Amino acid sequence: MKIVCVLGSPRPRGNSTTIARLFCETAEKNGAQVRVFTLSKLEYRGCQACMTCKTKLDRCALKDDMAEVLEAVREADILVLATPVYYGDISSQMKGFIDRTYSYLSSDFHDNPNRSRLKPGKRLVFIQTQGNPDEKSFADIFPRYDYFFKWHGFTDNILIRGCGLMEPGDVDRRIEILGEAENAADILTMNA
Ligand SMILES: Cc1cc2nc3c(=O)[nH]c(=O)nc-3n(C[C@H](O)[C@H](O)[C@H](O)COP(=O)(O)O)c2cc1C
């Protein structure tokens, strides 16, 4: 089983990163192969809307560090996306990645029920951390992105949230969130 983990926080020891790394370490213990990409260390642009992926190529035309991430996701069984909440949404680093997944959509995706060039049956694990302790705040984020990842054949997607986490290291004291990450990894990768 192959896992690609995309880290959207610029903090090396940020809360979303800690949760994602625990998920990945647990999955590796179960035999999964894990590749981790830290977006803030990569040089890449957002989607340029050139539409080359709809007219001339079956993939993104931009030749930057994101090309390797996009190729790795094609091969993955599980995609882990870890992001802090910035101004009520995902980080700009993560948005830049997600916009580039537009290149997975087929040329006729508006009319074709099989919209995506990705093999169906992948699973998304979405990790979201926020300073605000109120779970009702920013509960709209995951459903919005889950909707589009379903276009790409991702099913039974999982959300792990950490609310009331402001400083790096805050999640270390929240064993219920860390336990949730370990349990999710065990459930998804047992006998990987
Ligand atoms: C630019 C910026 C914007 C933020 N906006 C929000 C916000 O809208 N709501 C919120 O609850 N926390 C907000 N935060 C706090 C972060 O979500 C919080 O510190 C989170 O734990 C960061 O995750 P990380 O440790 O994985 O980087 C913001 C932080 C920054 C730096």
The ligand as an SDF file (V2000), in Angstrom:
LIG
                    3D

 31 33  0  0  0  0  0  0  0  0999 V2000
   -1.8980   33.4550    8.6280 C   0  0  0  0  0  0  0  0  0  0  0  0
   -2.6420   32.7350    9.7210 C   0  0  0  0  0  0  0  0  0  0  0  0
   -4.0230   32.7280    9.6890 C   0  0  0  0  0  0  0  0  0  0  0  0
   -4.7420   32.0280   10.6480 C   0  0  0  0  0  0  0  0  0  0  0  0
   -6.0980   32.0280   10.5770 N   0  0  0  0  0  0  0  0  0  0  0  0
   -6.8090   31.3050   11.4810 C   0  0  0  0  0  0  0  0  0  0  0  0
   -8.2260   31.2540   11.3920 C   0  0  0  0  0  0  0  0  0  0  0  0
   -8.8480   31.8270   10.5160 O   0  0  0  0  0  0  0  0  0  0  0  0
   -8.8830   30.5330   12.3330 N   0  0  0  0  0  0  0  0  0  0  0  0
   -8.2300   29.8540   13.3450 C   0  0  0  0  0  0  0  0  0  0  0  0
   -8.8810   29.1960   14.1480 O   0  0  0  0  0  0  0  0  0  0  0  0
   -6.8740   29.8730   13.4320 N   0  0  0  0  0  0  0  0  0  0  0  0
   -6.1610   30.5730   12.5210 C   0  0  0  0  0  0  0  0  0  0  0  0
   -4.7820   30.5900   12.5930 N   0  0  0  0  0  0  0  0  0  0  0  0
   -4.1110   29.7550   13.6300 C   0  0  0  0  0  0  0  0  0  0  0  0
   -3.6740   28.4050   13.0710 C   0  0  0  0  0  0  0  0  0  0  0  0
   -4.7250   27.7340   12.4170 O   0  0  0  0  0  0  0  0  0  0  0  0
   -3.1520   27.5170   14.1950 C   0  0  0  0  0  0  0  0  0  0  0  0
   -2.0020   28.1160   14.7630 O   0  0  0  0  0  0  0  0  0  0  0  0
   -2.8320   26.1070   13.7220 C   0  0  0  0  0  0  0  0  0  0  0  0
   -2.5840   25.2570   14.8330 O   0  0  0  0  0  0  0  0  0  0  0  0
   -1.6350   26.1050   12.8380 C   0  0  0  0  0  0  0  0  0  0  0  0
   -1.3820   24.7700   12.4010 O   0  0  0  0  0  0  0  0  0  0  0  0
    0.1070   24.2450   12.2970 P   0  0  0  0  0  0  0  0  0  0  0  0
    0.6610   24.2360   13.7020 O   0  0  0  0  0  0  0  0  0  0  0  0
   -0.0630   22.8960   11.7180 O   0  0  0  0  0  0  0  0  0  0  0  0
    0.8550   25.1840   11.3960 O   0  0  0  0  0  0  0  0  0  0  0  0
   -4.0470   31.3210   11.6700 C   0  0  0  0  0  0  0  0  0  0  0  0
   -2.6440   31.3490   11.7080 C   0  0  0  0  0  0  0  0  0  0  0  0
   -1.9450   32.0610   10.7510 C   0  0  0  0  0  0  0  0  0  0  0  0
   -0.4380   32.0700   10.8030 C   0  0  0  0  0  0  0  0  0  0  0  0
  1  2  1  0
  2  3  1  0
  2 30  2  0
  3  4  2  0
  4  5  1  0
  4 28  1  0
  5  6  2  0
  6  7  1  0
  6 13  1  0
  7  8  2  0
  7  9  1  0
  9 10  1  0
 10 11  2  0
 10 12  1  0
 12 13  2  0
 13 14  1  0
 14 15  1  0
 14 28  1  0
 15 16  1  0
 16 17  1  0
 16 18  1  0
 18 19  1  0
 18 20  1  0
 20 21  1  0
 20 22  1  0
 22 23  1  0
 23 24  1  0
 24 25  2  0
 24 26  1  0
 24 27  1  0
 28 29  2  0
 29 30  1  0
 30 31  1  0
M  END
$$$$
